[in-house]
Structure formats: structure tokens, C-alpha cells
Amino acid sequence: MIDHAHDLVCVQDATDRLLAAVGKLDNASVTESSRLPGWSRGHVLAHLARNADALVNVLEGRPMYVSGEARDTDIERDAPRPLDAQLADVRESAARFQGAAAVPADWSRTVELRNGITDSASRLPFRRWVEVELHHVDLGIGYELEDLPAEFTERETDFLAARFAGHPDVASTRLTDGTRAWRTGREADAPEVTVTGRPADLLGWLAGRRAGSALTVEGGPLPALPPL
């Protein structure tokens, strides 16, 4: 059962951590490369701000983005801004998201995201939490996958394993951190491959943040995952 109110608190906590960390940077640092190919840290921060506004659109019944092209244009426009402007935008857009989420609404309703994807409105706070946590890691400023809250790591691993479940091009796979286990990939009576590793390494591989070199694989090679 998704608890959107709990997740909104987690989003705020994650946002506060990110803002505190980014606030220690300087203007030159914002222009440096992030861990995402082709994006500076300014691109990541601009994306986080525009994503918050996009989720406000979803909560209020509007299209998430006017278009994919407009989304990309907005990020490119906002990426070169100095640190103070980036911080203010991330902070103010996060507040707009929290404000929109505080309006009484039917959280069980179905909403539409990008590319025709639909989901329960109750999952939007978790989706925002994912954006804030993973992109904080992507900034490359000392916050690592190992620093993510344990609850977040487990839930995002659940989500990504389910996302790739049934995919015909991904070998039937059992994932385990030695305590918990997940199934993903194409349907099969028994998994073809077992992938074992620490929670951070499993999540990093599923989320496209790590190549999987720290994982142990039995039964075949490490499956290739489609892009998110």
C-alpha cells in the first residue's frame, strides 16, 4: 500500500539534503560535468526543478510537459545559471510540488506521465523521491548510492525489478542481496541467472548507475538491461 503522505515527507528530507550539499558548491563547480553523459551539474539541477513543475502539472490535470522538445529546451536554457539561481529554482519548484500535493484530492486516481505512461497519483511522491535521490548521486559531489536511505533502496529495487519483469530480451534473473530476493526478466519456471550483491550495487546496476562489476553472477553473463 503506497503511503503518499509518508513519501512526501521523504521527498522533503531528500530535497533538504540535496540543497544543503549543493549549497557548498560554487559557480565553477555547477558548470562541471555530472556523472550523466553530456550533462553538467547545472543540467541536473535544472532538470530537477523542471521535473518538480512537471509533476505539479500532472497533479493539477495538465500534460506533464508541453512536448519532449520543450522539456529538453527548458533544461538547456536553465543549465548555465549561477549557483544562487539554481538553488532558488530547485527550492521554489520543490515548494510548488509540495503545495500542489497538499491540496485535498483523490490519490487513487490514474494520472498520465510522459510518453503515455499512466500510474496512480499516489505513486507521484515516490517518483519524485526517486528523481531527487538518484540525481543527487548523479551530481558527483560526495553523495553515493551507499548513502541512500535503506527504505528507498529497497523500494526502488522493487520498482526496477518489476519494470524489467517479463521483458523478453532480459534473461530470467534472480536478484539477491543475501537477505532479500527479487525476480526480473523474461518469464521462466526457474531463473536462468542469479545475481548477488550489496543493495547499493544491485540498485546501481538496475538504475544504470553502475556497470555491475561488483556483482556476482551465476548461470551465465550479467544480463544486459534496456535503458530506463
Number of C-alpha atoms within 10 A of each C-alpha: 4 13 12 17 14 11 20 20 14 18 23 18 13 21 23 15 16 23 16 12 14 21 13 10 12 12 14 9 17 23 18 15 18 21 17 15 7 8 18 21 26 26 28 24 27 24 22 25 24 21 23 24 22 22 24 23 17 20 21 15 11 15 18 23 20 11 12 11 9 11 16 14 11 14 21 15 11 20 20 18 17 16 21 12 13 27 20 13 18 23 18 15 20 24 16 16 22 18 11 18 22 11 10 7 12 10 17 12 10 13 22 17 18 14 10 9 8 11 14 14 20 21 18 22 25 23 14 23 23 18 18 26 23 17 21 27 20 22 25 15 17 11 18 16 20 15 12 17 12 12 9 16 21 16 14 19 22 16 13 15 21 15 14 22 19 17 16 11 13 18 25 24 27 20 22 17 16 10 7 9 13 16 20 22 24 17 16 12 6 10 17 16 19 22 22 19 18 16 20 20 21 24 24 20 19 24 18 13 17 15 15 19 11 13 15 13 19 13 11 11 13 20 17 12 16 11 7 9
